[in-house]
Every structure is written in structure tokens, then in C-alpha cells.
Amino acid sequence: MLNYYFKDTIESFLLKSKEEIIGSISISDQFNSTIEQNKSWELQIPILKQSLNGYKGEIFFEFSIPRMGKRVDILLIIENIVFVIEFKVGEKKFHQYHIDQVWDYALDLKNFHQPSHNAVLAPILIATEAKQSFIEIQTTSHDDNLILPIRTSKGDLNKVIKNTLAFFYNNKRIDGNEYAKGSYFPTPTIIEAAISLYNSHSVDEITRSDASAKNLTDTTASISKIIDLARAKRKKIICFVTGVPGAGKTLVGLKVATIHADKEKENRSVYLSGNAPLVAILQEALTRDKVRKEKELGNKITKGKANASVKTFIQIIHHYRDAYLVDPKPPYDHVAIFDEAQRAWDKQQTISFMKQKKNKPDFDCSEPEFLISCLDRHKDWAVIICLVGGGQEINKGEAGISEWVNAIKNKFLDWEVYISPNLRDSEYSAYESIEELKQKVNVNFNPDLHLAVSMRSFRAENLSRFIKNILDLNLEEARELGDFLIIGLNSDTSVQSLKGSSRPFLSEIERAQILSSLEFVDYIVIFKELLPCNLIEKLKPDFHVKGGDYKEEDLPELPVVKSYGGKVVIMRQIPGKSTTNFIEEICRKNYGVIEV
């Protein structure tokens, strides 16, 4: 498995046919290419060939940004410059959300990809049907070798490359092979910003904690002592933290990730979750809070810059896993916090996925075993913190916590183990595995590793059930259209713009948390715009589903959906099923007020 789908020298690329290039991408089965994607490549390849004639260097298709879960359409390395190219086939205009997309790619490479730290990066947006180009070579004000996005038509790409090389040329050529091997490695400024951001943020705004914080403080302190012990004594330790539903395990994980993010002390750490909606919510909340606080201080900071620091310590576990399938070196982090660890895949599910989706037919271990093996690559010390939810159903293919325990017992006997005593309770189904483990390794039981106080209110649980009753039917029908259901959720500011200053009644975080509790909802994405065009363009769903109160021909986002071959589906409207109607009924019955 590679971190790109196609790589070649520019000289060799120019000699190959379209069919040979597309075949090279598809034959590996790493990329589930569609007819639409193949057509897009068919149009991109001639443009690239015409523009690159006479140049020497390397070309990559679908270059992966380590641990960010993003792939760049085309990445060119010519002389001392990395060109980050995003194609928009069929587009006549340079939409702001497309400019933001290629800019985000360049920022993520600069911030998180080690060989890109000192390289000159030139993000280029190509709208293939644009009549005019905007070729202005301008750097940022930070002296970071980052060029502001260049907008060009298909006919002017050669001119863009020529002008950029003339502006930045020096004798230091970038080695394409070494660049491709580059690891995840945040810049020092990003790490400092992450620590500052979290330390100045009141996490209660995210968790809405209204219970005593003592339990959280004790658990965080105990984990910190374990990390300090591992570093001082050069040990490898795995730690299991349990908690009742709503006790604040996520809060503990985030706190540990940031207070142990000091590069000078080798305390590099990361919070990882397989819950993509949760990661999106946390990243968005912290990002907006940073922007707001800087604005209050009279400082200007872009949302992209604030978000980069957040992504240093909050990431999706599958992106982390995939990065170290490619990269054989030890992870950047010495401490990894795995939230909802019981949901990691068992051996059968992992082998099947690796064979079918990652072209790894010889993969032969469970997800817990592989994740431990990644941290075990460190020669000195490492700590894994497993946050374990109690009282939850284990779904098909999920390992449960015993798979982690068995992996240690069978493969990692040099690791010490610290366990919450509650992990032996029947709800975790790990008692026998723990008893067997005690015979082979040093197991320490620590009651401070259990979070016993729930932070959830009765009101919130009832509210979740109410929303479920309203939304279940239509969302369930929408889910049946495809393999995944992704909810596009309006941000608080966009709801206010659409429905007035008194709305929303629930914050975007509360609404996302409630929707994520529905079993048929796979992902939730909060978008700040009034229209979901940017979100649709990025996700390219096969079906864009709207409620029965809309007409397809009136949808502003219809051209975006049609541009890539998607289909709009209007669901039937359910009489009386409306949050607005329900709220009006409450106001009328309790307060004698109808308008809300």
C-alpha cells in the first residue's frame, strides 16, 4: 500500500497513454474508481501532458496527506517547488469553496507533512472551462514558502508553472522519492498553537459538564503519572479507562492529549476516535472558539489556521491506522488515546477490510493488535490509553475490549498494563481475558481509572428520544438509498440567518450529538454556509435527499449535484412531524405564546 495511486517521472508520464495511466491507478484496487472519476482523469491527463512538455520532475495522482484523510488530485515536483493541483472539470468559475479546498490541502501539507515544512508549495485551482486566468504569484506574510492559491484555466497551466519557477528558482532540487516517503510531523508552531488553544478554552463549553469535576481530575492525574513513569523508566504501558455513559471519557482524553504535547519532553500525544461526527464536532467547536477569542483580543486569525492547530491532537483513528500501513517508521506520537476502544475491529473484520479495501492480502491481525504494534515500533517508550465505554452493544465485527487484552497476552508481553477494576465487570466481557493476562504480565488495578459520575441530564436524554421520534422515519428511508447516510447540519449562524435570531433552540453541538445517537446515521457534518453546495461538492453523494416541502427544480444546489452525476431525491413529507410545530405547541400550552 502506497500513499498515492500513481507516481512516475514527468518524462515517463508524457510517453504513456491515457489508458495505461488510468489502468495503473485502477489495477491496484486501492481506488474504487467510478465511471465519473475515470472520465475526469481522461480530461485531466491531456491537459497535464500539454502543460508539462519539456519539464523534468515527478508527478503523483491522488497523493495522501498523512493522517488527515485527504488526497490531492495532482501533485507535481519540479526543481525546488511542489505544485498542489486541484482540478474542477467542467467548471467555468473559480468558486470560493474550491479555492478553500486547494488552500486547505497546501496548508495541511505544510503543517503536517515533514518534507513539506521547508518546501515551496504552490496550490493551483484549475477550472477547465474558465475563460480567464488569475496568475498572481504572491506568498503569505509568514515567510513560510507558501504561495497563495493560483486560479487558472486549462490552457494556462504551463504559464503558471513557468512563472512560479522563475519567481522561486534555486539549485536545491526536491527528491521525489524522499518526498513521497515523508511522515506525519506537525511543525513546532502548530504544536505551540494547539497547546495554547486548548489551555485557553473552557472544555465545559463542549461537554456541558454540570457534575463534580473531581472524578475527572483524579483520572487525568493518574494517567499523567503513568505517562511520566513510562517516559522516565523507558517503559511501554497500556492503560484502560472505564466510565459510565456520559461520564466524560472524551474530556479526559482531550485533556491528556494536550497536557502531554510538549515536543521538548518527547510528550507527543494524540486523541483518536473512530466516531467521525464527534471528531468533526470537537474540531469545529475548538476552531470557532479560537477564532472568536482572537477576535475579542483584536487579533486576526483565519479559520483554516486555527483548525490546523486543532487537527494536531484530535484525529480520526482510521486515518492514523492507514498512515502507518504505509509508513513503517514509529509514529510521531509517543502517546495515543483511543476513544471507544471496544469498537476496534476483530481479526476477521480487519483481515477482510485490508484485503478488499487496502490491497493487503497478507494482513493477519486484529485492529487492536495492529494499533499496539504501531506504538511498539518506538525503541524507548510508549503509552496507549484505551477509553472504554460501558453498557454498550458490541456490533458485528467489533472486537470488544478482550481483543486488546488478548493482543497483549499473545504478542506484547513486555508491555505493562494499568486497568480500571471495573473492567472486570460483566458488561465488558473481559474478566477471563484479564485473569489470563495476570499470569503473564504485570497488571496494576487503579480505581482512579474509572469515571463513575455521569454528566448527562435527564432532560437531554428525553430530548434525544423526542428528536428520534420526529426524525426516525424519513432518515431511515434515506439510509436505505445507499451504503452510508451523511447528515449535513446547518451551523448555528446559518440557522439564525435562515430562521431568525431566536433560533436555533439547540446548539449545533447538541443537535449533532442527538442525531449521532440514531443507529442509521453514519456521519454528521456541520456546514456554516446558507446552502450546502460546498459540502455536496466535497462529498459528491450519489443521492442528495431533501424533505417533502422542497421541489427539485427550486433547489439552488441542483447544478452542483448534477455536475458529477448525482441524483436528488425528495422524500415524502410526514404530516405533523416538525420541530417548529412541536415547539409552538409547547409554547401555546405552557406560556400562551404561539410565535417562536
Secondary structure, 3 states (H helix, E strand, C coil): CCCCCEEEEHHHHHHCCHHHHHHHHHCCCCCCCCHHHHHHHHHHHHHHHHHHCCCCCEEEEEEEECCCCEEEEEEEEECCEEEEEEEECCCCCCCHHHHHHHHHHHHHHHHHEHHHCCCEEEEEEEECCCCCCECCCCECCCCCCEECCEEECHHHHHHHHHHHHHHHCCCCCCCHHHHHCCCECCCHHHHHHHHHHHHCCCCHHHHCCCCCCHHHHHHHHHHHHHHHHHHHHCCEEEEEEEECCCCCHHHHHHHHHHHCCCHHHCCCEEEEECCHHHHHHHHHHHHHHHHHHHHHCCCCCCHHHHHHHHCCCEEEHHHHHHHHHHCCCCCCCCEEEECCHHHCECHHHHHHHHHHHCCCCCCCCCHHHHHHHHHHCCCCCEEEEEEEECCCCCCCCECCCHHHHHHHHHHCCCCEEEECHHHHCHHHCCHHHHHHHHCCCCEEECHHHEECCCCCCHHHHHHHHHHHHHHHHHHHHHHCCCCCCEEEEECHHHHHHHHCCCCCCCCHHHHHHHHHCCCCCCEEEEECCCCCHHHHHHHCCCEEEECCCCCHHHCCCHHHHHHCCCEEEECCCCCCCCHHHHHHHHHHHHHCCCCC
